[in-house]
Amino acid sequence: MENLGRVISDHPFCKSLEPDYVDLLTGCATNVRFEKGSHLFRAGGEANQFFLIREGKILLETCGPQGSPHGLETVEAGDVLGWSWLVPAHRWRFGARAVEPVSAIAVNGKCLRAKCEKNSHLGYSLLKRTVEMVGQHLEATRFRLLDLYSVEVLEEKTVAFGSPRHQ
């Protein structure tokens, strides 16, 4: 059986985290598994945890105008899933569904927020890591939007002016 603290300290999100902070985080953590197709959480639900992904893939989703889900991003082993646990009103902004079996460490956000209130250095360290992770997701989203926009512009030019090769 693996030591949960060691698994957490080896996860990329927690690399170089002070051992005392790993211990505090471990006190709020449990191993979890999700079968393919199961929802880890749904948009609008109470966000009181985040996940250190060990194995598997998860699709982040948002609902379109007719309520149908649209995939936004895939999260996989080595990633961290969830930042809403840290931001009031602690509600999920997106949904997450396992697209293959998932093994993860679930960290209880209420437990960890209480520890962060008592230890501002722990809170600041986790906040910096979370902001970096959110920034990486925003950057990836920006590139996906640029790809989407460039395809739409190319299609518009093709429709309006004929094939771009003939211009």
Backbone bond lengths (Angstrom), bond angles and torsions (degrees), N, CA, C in turn:
res aa  C-N    CA-C-N  psi(-1)  N-CA   C-N-CA  omega(-1)  CA-C   N-CA-C  phi
1 M - - - 1.461 - - 1.531 109.50 -
2 E 1.326 115.84 134.51 1.456 120.64 -178.00 1.521 111.26 -79.06
3 N 1.320 114.90 149.21 1.451 121.46 174.60 1.525 108.16 -79.65
4 L 1.344 116.43 121.33 1.464 120.86 -175.86 1.531 111.89 -60.04
5 G 1.317 116.88 -39.79 1.467 120.26 178.32 1.513 112.25 -61.06
6 R 1.317 116.39 -38.92 1.469 120.07 179.29 1.528 110.46 -69.27
7 V 1.331 116.82 -41.93 1.466 120.67 177.87 1.528 109.45 -59.60
8 I 1.329 116.50 -43.52 1.469 120.58 179.82 1.527 110.73 -65.54
9 S 1.314 117.53 -45.99 1.474 119.58 -178.26 1.527 112.02 -65.96
10 D 1.343 117.50 -24.79 1.465 121.12 178.18 1.535 112.90 -83.79
11 H 1.328 117.62 -14.04 1.467 119.77 -179.23 1.537 109.17 -70.04
12 P 1.336 118.09 138.56 1.472 120.63 -177.94 1.532 114.52 -52.11
13 F 1.328 118.57 -35.60 1.468 120.86 -179.71 1.530 111.18 -64.52
14 C 1.317 116.71 -28.80 1.464 121.30 -174.58 1.526 113.42 -105.51
15 K 1.331 117.42 0.08 1.466 120.08 179.54 1.526 109.16 -54.24
16 S 1.312 115.44 138.07 1.470 124.73 179.34 1.532 113.43 64.45
17 L 1.319 117.68 12.55 1.465 120.72 173.04 1.520 107.56 -73.20
18 E 1.303 117.10 136.93 1.467 120.98 -178.27 1.525 110.16 -55.37
19 P 1.331 117.35 139.27 1.468 120.87 -178.30 1.533 113.66 -53.96
20 D 1.320 117.86 -36.85 1.471 119.89 177.88 1.533 111.02 -63.83
21 Y 1.331 116.11 -36.11 1.458 120.23 179.32 1.525 110.75 -72.06
22 V 1.335 116.32 -36.54 1.466 119.99 175.49 1.520 109.11 -60.66
23 D 1.327 117.21 -42.46 1.473 121.21 178.26 1.525 111.01 -61.05
24 L 1.340 117.26 -43.45 1.466 120.50 178.88 1.529 110.98 -64.06
25 L 1.312 116.50 -42.75 1.461 121.22 178.81 1.527 110.43 -65.33
26 T 1.328 116.93 -41.52 1.462 121.73 -179.76 1.523 111.38 -61.15
27 G 1.318 116.82 -33.87 1.457 121.04 178.13 1.520 113.35 -64.31
28 C 1.325 117.34 -14.92 1.470 122.77 179.89 1.527 111.74 -109.40
29 A 1.321 118.40 7.24 1.465 121.61 -168.47 1.527 113.22 -113.54
30 T 1.334 114.18 151.88 1.466 121.75 173.70 1.522 109.06 -143.88
31 N 1.331 116.00 154.39 1.463 121.42 172.69 1.523 108.63 -77.22
32 V 1.317 116.54 139.07 1.467 121.67 176.28 1.521 109.65 -136.99
33 R 1.332 114.84 156.97 1.462 122.17 176.16 1.527 108.17 -134.17
34 F 1.326 115.25 146.55 1.460 121.40 177.43 1.523 107.80 -133.21
35 E 1.310 115.96 133.41 1.463 121.04 177.22 1.526 109.71 -79.83
36 K 1.314 115.53 156.59 1.460 121.29 177.05 1.533 109.52 -52.88
37 G 1.337 115.78 132.46 1.463 121.93 178.25 1.519 114.51 91.17
38 S 1.316 118.27 -14.02 1.467 119.40 -178.54 1.536 110.55 -81.25
39 H 1.315 114.51 149.86 1.460 121.36 -179.85 1.527 110.10 -90.45
40 L 1.318 115.65 130.26 1.456 120.36 173.89 1.516 108.97 -78.18
41 F 1.342 115.29 -38.41 1.461 121.80 175.49 1.521 108.47 -165.51
42 R 1.340 114.78 165.16 1.468 121.21 179.88 1.525 109.77 -124.10
43 A 1.326 115.27 147.75 1.466 120.96 179.41 1.517 110.18 -54.12
44 G 1.320 115.54 136.10 1.461 121.72 178.82 1.509 114.15 91.04
45 G 1.329 117.33 -17.32 1.456 120.88 179.16 1.521 111.66 -72.61
46 E 1.312 115.57 165.16 1.463 121.03 179.76 1.532 109.75 -67.79
47 A 1.326 115.85 128.76 1.470 121.99 -176.94 1.517 109.47 -104.58
48 N 1.306 116.03 94.89 1.458 119.96 -179.55 1.513 112.34 -124.70
49 Q 1.331 116.22 31.56 1.451 120.15 174.26 1.519 109.48 -163.04
50 F 1.300 114.38 165.34 1.459 120.83 168.58 1.518 106.87 -138.76
51 F 1.324 115.65 167.24 1.455 120.79 -170.77 1.526 111.02 -127.17
52 L 1.312 115.72 132.69 1.458 122.85 169.64 1.529 104.94 -97.64
53 I 1.319 116.85 109.46 1.466 121.03 -172.52 1.531 109.42 -79.42
54 R 1.330 114.65 127.77 1.464 121.37 179.84 1.524 111.21 -101.97
55 E 1.328 117.21 -43.22 1.474 122.43 -179.09 1.515 108.38 -147.14
56 G 1.335 115.38 152.23 1.455 120.37 174.43 1.514 113.47 97.73
57 K 1.335 114.61 -178.37 1.471 121.77 -179.68 1.511 109.84 -133.73
58 I 1.331 114.04 143.84 1.458 122.58 -178.59 1.516 107.74 -129.31
59 L 1.316 116.50 137.46 1.455 121.83 177.05 1.520 109.08 -102.73
60 L 1.334 116.28 121.87 1.461 120.80 171.34 1.514 107.61 -79.32
61 E 1.334 116.51 135.30 1.457 121.00 -175.07 1.524 110.94 -131.58
62 T 1.317 113.87 153.49 1.458 121.37 169.65 1.522 107.09 -132.57
63 C 1.309 116.54 157.23 1.465 120.19 -179.29 1.511 110.44 -91.86
64 G 1.327 115.31 136.21 1.448 121.74 176.64 1.521 110.71 -81.36
65 P 1.327 116.67 -177.09 1.466 121.27 -177.04 1.534 114.09 -57.51
66 Q 1.319 117.71 -33.28 1.463 120.71 179.60 1.528 111.87 -92.82
67 G 1.322 117.23 8.84 1.457 121.21 178.50 1.511 114.49 85.79
68 S 1.326 117.31 1.03 1.462 119.26 179.57 1.532 109.53 -79.98
69 P 1.336 116.68 141.78 1.469 119.25 -178.06 1.529 111.80 -73.35
70 H 1.324 115.08 143.85 1.468 122.68 176.13 1.515 107.70 -126.10
71 G 1.329 116.30 126.57 1.456 121.16 178.48 1.516 111.10 -70.13
72 L 1.323 115.90 135.90 1.455 121.41 179.89 1.521 112.68 -108.47
73 E 1.327 114.87 -42.87 1.453 119.33 -173.12 1.524 109.00 -162.36
74 T 1.315 115.87 150.04 1.453 121.56 175.24 1.521 109.15 -103.43
75 V 1.320 115.41 134.14 1.462 122.74 178.21 1.520 106.67 -114.94
76 E 1.334 117.28 138.65 1.461 119.60 -175.76 1.519 111.60 -142.10
77 A 1.324 115.44 -172.43 1.462 122.21 -176.67 1.525 111.08 -49.22
78 G 1.317 115.60 133.68 1.462 121.68 -179.16 1.517 113.61 93.26
79 D 1.344 116.80 -13.67 1.467 120.57 179.24 1.522 110.20 -89.96
80 V 1.314 114.06 165.13 1.460 121.20 171.63 1.521 106.52 -113.22
81 L 1.315 116.58 140.70 1.462 121.54 -177.82 1.517 108.96 -121.52
82 G 1.316 115.44 119.73 1.457 120.72 173.51 1.510 113.29 110.13
83 W 1.314 115.30 126.39 1.457 121.75 172.88 1.519 110.71 -130.81
84 S 1.321 117.07 -9.16 1.467 121.29 -176.93 1.520 112.67 -66.98
85 W 1.320 118.70 -21.02 1.465 122.48 177.15 1.525 111.09 -61.24
86 L 1.341 116.04 -24.96 1.457 122.26 -174.30 1.529 112.82 -92.91
87 V 1.325 116.77 -19.01 1.468 121.77 -171.04 1.533 110.45 -110.79
88 P 1.336 116.96 118.76 1.479 117.53 175.73 1.523 108.74 -57.14
89 A 1.213 122.57 140.10 1.440 137.81 14.45 1.513 113.76 -91.15
90 H 1.322 117.49 16.23 1.461 122.94 177.38 1.530 112.01 55.28
91 R 1.329 114.99 53.56 1.473 123.25 176.35 1.513 108.36 -123.81
92 W 1.337 115.19 139.52 1.455 119.44 178.51 1.524 110.17 -65.84
93 R 1.312 117.31 133.31 1.465 122.64 177.22 1.519 111.52 -85.68
94 F 1.333 117.41 -23.32 1.456 123.66 -178.78 1.523 108.78 -134.32
95 G 1.309 115.76 173.79 1.454 121.03 170.87 1.514 108.84 -104.52
96 A 1.335 116.24 163.61 1.460 120.83 178.15 1.520 108.83 -141.37
97 R 1.335 115.44 130.92 1.464 122.02 -177.57 1.521 109.47 -132.35
98 A 1.326 116.05 135.38 1.466 121.19 177.99 1.524 109.21 -71.24
99 V 1.337 117.15 124.64 1.464 121.10 176.66 1.528 110.53 -97.69
100 E 1.307 116.39 -6.98 1.451 124.47 168.90 1.527 106.29 -154.37
101 P 1.313 118.81 164.23 1.468 118.93 -178.43 1.534 111.45 -53.37
102 V 1.319 115.42 138.83 1.463 122.04 -174.50 1.520 110.08 -123.42
103 S 1.325 114.21 136.01 1.456 122.79 170.88 1.525 105.98 -118.16
104 A 1.328 116.94 130.82 1.459 120.07 -175.87 1.522 110.46 -150.91
105 I 1.314 114.54 167.97 1.453 122.37 169.34 1.524 105.19 -104.58
106 A 1.327 116.75 120.76 1.467 121.20 175.39 1.521 107.60 -94.41
107 V 1.323 116.21 127.69 1.456 121.63 178.76 1.517 107.90 -109.15
108 N 1.320 116.23 122.69 1.455 122.95 -178.67 1.523 109.38 -69.67
109 G 1.329 115.93 115.14 1.458 121.71 -176.94 1.516 113.66 -67.22
110 K 1.328 117.89 -38.35 1.469 119.98 178.62 1.526 110.27 -62.29
111 C 1.312 115.67 -46.08 1.464 121.62 178.33 1.524 110.16 -59.03
112 L 1.330 116.37 -48.27 1.457 120.61 -176.12 1.527 111.82 -70.51
113 R 1.334 117.92 -37.18 1.474 120.04 176.67 1.524 110.50 -60.63
114 A 1.326 117.22 -40.94 1.463 120.83 178.63 1.528 110.35 -62.40
115 K 1.322 117.17 -40.77 1.465 120.70 178.53 1.520 111.14 -68.00
116 C 1.326 116.94 -35.80 1.465 121.26 178.03 1.528 111.12 -67.67
117 E 1.323 117.34 -35.50 1.473 120.96 177.02 1.524 110.82 -63.06
118 K 1.330 116.20 -35.71 1.466 120.85 179.73 1.522 112.44 -81.25
119 N 1.323 116.76 -26.75 1.460 121.86 -176.08 1.525 108.63 -130.10
120 S 1.319 115.82 91.73 1.467 120.33 -175.01 1.532 112.22 -63.75
121 H 1.331 118.08 -28.00 1.469 119.84 177.55 1.526 111.31 -66.68
122 L 1.335 116.40 -39.69 1.463 120.68 174.37 1.524 109.54 -61.91
123 G 1.329 116.40 -47.63 1.464 120.78 -179.64 1.516 112.19 -59.28
124 Y 1.333 116.53 -43.36 1.456 120.18 -179.46 1.525 111.34 -66.45
125 S 1.324 116.13 -40.77 1.462 119.81 178.46 1.531 111.29 -61.84
126 L 1.333 117.03 -44.71 1.469 120.55 179.06 1.527 111.01 -68.50
127 L 1.330 117.03 -37.32 1.463 120.67 178.22 1.531 110.36 -62.22
128 K 1.321 117.89 -44.49 1.468 120.68 179.00 1.527 111.04 -60.89
129 R 1.327 116.46 -43.38 1.460 120.25 -179.71 1.526 110.83 -65.91
130 T 1.327 115.73 -40.10 1.467 120.07 -179.13 1.523 110.83 -68.08
131 V 1.320 117.36 -42.67 1.468 120.68 178.91 1.530 110.02 -63.57
132 E 1.321 117.28 -39.72 1.465 119.84 176.73 1.527 110.52 -61.28
133 M 1.333 116.51 -43.28 1.464 121.25 179.52 1.535 110.38 -63.92
134 V 1.318 117.72 -44.87 1.462 121.01 178.90 1.534 109.73 -62.35
135 G 1.327 116.74 -41.04 1.468 120.48 177.30 1.514 112.11 -60.43
136 Q 1.330 117.35 -40.10 1.466 120.90 177.51 1.526 111.01 -63.75
137 H 1.329 116.33 -40.27 1.462 119.90 178.37 1.530 110.84 -66.61
138 L 1.331 117.24 -40.00 1.466 120.23 177.90 1.528 111.10 -64.43
139 E 1.315 116.78 -40.42 1.465 120.66 178.18 1.525 110.46 -63.26
140 A 1.332 116.98 -43.17 1.475 120.21 178.16 1.525 110.27 -63.64
141 T 1.326 117.00 -39.10 1.462 121.27 178.21 1.527 110.36 -64.41
142 R 1.318 116.37 -40.81 1.466 120.93 178.68 1.529 110.06 -59.33
143 F 1.327 117.28 -44.76 1.469 119.93 179.35 1.518 111.52 -65.18
144 R 1.340 117.41 -38.71 1.467 119.37 177.67 1.526 110.34 -64.71
145 L 1.321 117.41 -39.87 1.459 120.73 178.43 1.529 111.15 -66.36
146 L 1.324 116.67 -39.87 1.467 119.55 177.14 1.520 110.46 -62.01
147 D 1.328 116.92 -42.14 1.463 120.15 177.11 1.522 110.56 -61.86
148 L 1.325 116.79 -46.23 1.455 121.57 179.91 1.516 110.62 -62.76
149 Y 1.334 117.59 -45.65 1.451 121.73 -179.23 1.521 111.10 -63.51
150 S 1.322 117.63 -42.15 1.464 119.61 -178.79 1.524 111.00 -65.50
151 V 1.321 118.85 -35.37 1.464 121.98 176.38 1.522 109.80 -66.65
152 E 1.349 117.37 -43.66 1.460 120.37 179.27 1.521 111.46 -63.64
153 V 1.334 117.88 -41.82 1.458 121.39 179.57 1.524 109.68 -64.15
154 L 1.325 117.44 -43.45 1.454 120.89 178.71 1.524 110.73 -61.79
155 E 1.343 117.03 -42.33 1.465 120.53 178.44 1.523 110.89 -64.54
156 E 1.347 117.68 -41.17 1.466 120.87 178.86 1.524 110.53 -62.90
157 K 1.329 117.67 -42.98 1.465 120.61 179.33 1.521 110.58 -64.84
158 T 1.304 116.60 -38.79 1.456 120.43 -179.95 1.517 110.31 -64.65
159 V 1.322 118.08 -42.99 1.461 122.10 179.88 1.525 110.18 -68.67
160 A 1.334 117.53 -44.02 1.462 120.92 -174.78 1.531 112.72 -76.21
161 F 1.315 117.81 -35.44 1.455 119.31 -170.58 1.526 113.23 -123.28
162 G 1.277 117.61 6.21 1.471 119.24 -174.51 1.514 109.80 85.91
163 S 1.277 117.61 -176.59 1.456 122.56 -177.98 1.532 110.39 -58.69
164 P 1.343 118.62 133.63 1.460 120.89 179.78 1.529 112.93 -58.55
165 R 1.314 118.23 -22.76 1.466 121.04 -179.38 1.523 111.38 -70.39
166 H 1.322 117.03 -21.29 1.469 120.22 -177.39 1.510 112.82 -96.89
167 Q 1.297 117.19 13.90 1.465 119.51 -179.57 1.496 111.67 -96.29
